[in-house]
Amino acid sequence: MFQKILIANRGEIALRVLRACKELGIQTVVVHSTADADAMHVRLADESVCIGPPPSRDSYLNIHQIVAACEITGADAVHPGYGFLSENAKFADILAAHNITFIGPSGDHIRIMGDKIEAKRTAKRLGIPVVPGSDGAVTEEKEARRIAAEIGYPVIIKASAGGGGRGMKVARSEADLVVALQTARSEAGAAFGDDAVYIEKYLEKPRHIEVQVFGDGAGRGVHFGERDCSLQRRHQKVWEEAPSPALNAEERAHIGGVCARAIADLGYSGAGTIEFLYENGEFYFIEMNTRLQVEHPVTEAITGIDLVHEQIRVASGGGLSMRQEEIRFQGHAIECRINAEDPRTFTPSPGTITHFHTPGGLGIRVDSGVYSGYKIPPYYDSLIGKLIVHGRNRVECMMRLRRALDEFVVDGIKTTLPLFRDLVGNADIANGEYDIHWLEKYLADED
Ligand code: ADP
């Protein structure tokens, strides 16, 4: 087991990882920017190292500084959290070259999944259902027309190097296609330095359903069921739940089994998420995230398993702590992402939190790095906390969520709490009837 883990992140996820390390009796080091000197994870860590000024590229993305912090403090492993360097293959390789364990998959697996064309090809080879489309990159107009005619309009053109919902263009007819191909290629080249794009069928009303997987790196793989993350705004997840209101036990076991076998065949190590669009009973792979996700706590709530403990165990060579049959699903969980944003315009609302009171009681979990008197710096993303509620079934979970939202107090800044108070009273949400466009339509109708 590791002696000392360096946490290369900030905010709620840094604290989340720190808690797991404390439980396992592992020493912690955190790195932070000058803007985060007062952050909770810095206060609670055994050691902290300031690695630079506020801009992420000068601190949280500065590989040399982080490696130096490991050497100075004698950390033998790094947990990257999510975002920042968590899916940076070069970072994983550099740590390996310094004999420091990256708590995540190999650099090669990160690289494969970071390239969407390569990821899709790999998924298909491993027996994961994919969206019908081109086999690889498409450059010629003629070829694009042929493929689109074959799969049928509408189609979507996506950048192989894309991410964060950027670099996608929908074409509803052949006339749209030519323009879409050109703009997608030039935008991808400018944004990602790689103009490779591919074509796939555009699904009109899918849900976003993702499967949590784990591999031991030696040919074993398990799944922890799915999460439904269809409630999104601008491709950013807002509300996540497990299990999905749209799946039955048979579908869950089937897609879970497909994913677990794929992970085993790939020889993948650690936590991963295989993301699908789901429409008319069919799953279509869109991408794989090779890290812990923001929404992992809903899976923890319904399985009772600490996924960060498991990541650390697997990375240290201890293997998976359970077999598939030992992973049982109990009840229902919902996570609300609480952002420091105006709940109507979604403009960031940094500043000082004058009062912070979190809900409590059975089935309530709050993951947050903020506290009363904390000043939110303007440099980073606006997530200030996550409320995760668990109940014996979805109805109980929703009742408990409504109560918890009423109790939650954040004064001094604007937050998205009022949005969740509206959503919890909405009939479509109560019935679990929503797709990936539902929230944007709802917000547009409110205006
Ligand atoms: P990113 O890595 O940028 O998040 P994804 O491939 O995960 O890109 O796609 C992001 C979002 O774009 C999806 O959640 C979905 O809303 C939409 N999308 C992607 N592919 C399709 C498709 N084939 N049909 C319909 N919507 C799609």
Residues whose N, C-alpha, C, O or C-beta is under 5 A from the ligand:
A	BS01	ADP	V131 I156 G162 G163 G164 G165 R166 E200 K201 Y202 L203 H208 H235 I286 E287 I436
